[in-house]
């Protein structure tokens, strides 16, 4: 009796892996065993970096807020402290967006917090 190789399933599996590796350089996109390794590695980086992205953006927002706050004669820490003291609940993402896109509105927030 001939050996059954389950060609349909193995072909689909190979196609799926090589489709994920499309655009990779050299054997990484052509050879199944090499592609498998690099697909796994790419998944690990993607998983890790989804978490790192959140940290990096928070750092960026804080840098932008600090730069804008210093233009108005205060610092990031003093501004955040004053906002909490006044009971203004505005997150760093929105504050950074105000600082970058509408400096007049940010100036009003700083003025209100420091008054």
C-alpha positions in Angstrom: 0.0 0.0 0.0 1.4 3.4 -0.9 2.3 5.9 1.8 -0.2 8.7 2.3 1.5 12.1 2.5 -1.6 14.3 3.0 -0.5 16.5 0.1 -3.4 18.9 0.4 -2.7 19.9 4.0 1.0 20.0 3.7 0.8 22.1 0.5 -1.6 24.6 2.2 0.7 24.8 5.2 3.7 25.5 3.0 1.7 28.1 1.0 0.6 29.9 4.2 4.1 30.1 5.6 5.6 31.3 2.4 2.9 33.9 1.9 3.7 35.3 5.3 7.4 35.4 4.3 6.7 37.3 1.1 9.0 40.2 0.6 11.7 38.7 2.8 15.2 38.7 1.3 16.7 35.6 -0.4 16.1 32.1 1.1 14.0 33.7 3.8 11.1 34.0 1.3 11.8 30.8 -0.7 13.0 27.9 1.5 10.3 26.6 3.9 12.6 25.8 6.8 14.3 29.1 6.7 11.0 31.0 6.2 9.5 29.2 9.2 12.4 30.4 11.4 12.1 34.0 10.2 8.3 34.0 10.5 8.6 32.9 14.1 11.2 35.5 14.8 9.1 38.2 13.2 6.2 37.2 15.4 8.3 37.5 18.5 9.4 41.0 17.5 5.8 42.0 16.7 4.6 40.8 20.1 7.3 42.5 22.0 7.1 45.8 20.0 3.3 46.1 20.5 4.1 46.7 24.1 7.2 48.8 23.5 5.2 51.1 21.2 3.0 52.2 24.1 6.1 53.1 26.2 7.7 55.0 23.4 4.6 57.0 22.6 4.2 58.0 26.3 7.8 59.2 26.3 7.2 61.2 23.1 4.1 62.8 24.6 6.0 63.8 27.8 8.8 65.3 25.8 6.4 67.3 23.7 4.5 68.6 26.7 7.7 69.5 28.5 9.0 71.5 25.5 5.7 73.4 25.1 5.5 73.9 28.9 9.0 75.5 29.0 7.9 77.9 26.3 5.3 79.1 28.8 7.6 79.4 31.7 6.9 76.2 33.5 8.1 72.5 33.4 6.4 69.3 32.7 6.3 68.1 36.3 5.0 71.4 37.6 2.3 71.5 34.9 1.1 68.0 35.6 1.1 68.7 39.3 -0.9 71.9 38.9 -3.4 70.1 36.6 -3.9 67.4 39.2 -4.3 70.0 42.0 -7.0 71.8 39.9 -8.7 68.5 39.3 -8.3 68.7 35.5 -8.3 65.2 34.1 -6.6 65.5 30.7 -4.3 62.7 29.5 -0.9 63.2 28.1 -1.9 62.2 24.6 -4.4 65.0 24.3 -2.0 67.5 26.0 0.8 66.7 23.6 -1.7 67.0 20.7 -2.8 70.4 22.0 0.8 71.5 22.4 1.7 70.5 18.8 -1.4 71.4 16.8 -3.1 74.3 18.8 -0.5 76.2 20.9 -3.1 78.8 21.8 -5.3 76.2 23.5 -2.3 74.7 25.3 -1.4 78.2 26.5 -4.9 78.5 28.0 -4.5 75.2 29.7 -1.1 76.2 31.2 -2.5 79.6 32.2 -5.6 78.0 33.9 -3.4 75.4 35.7 -1.0 78.0 37.1 -3.6 80.5 38.1 
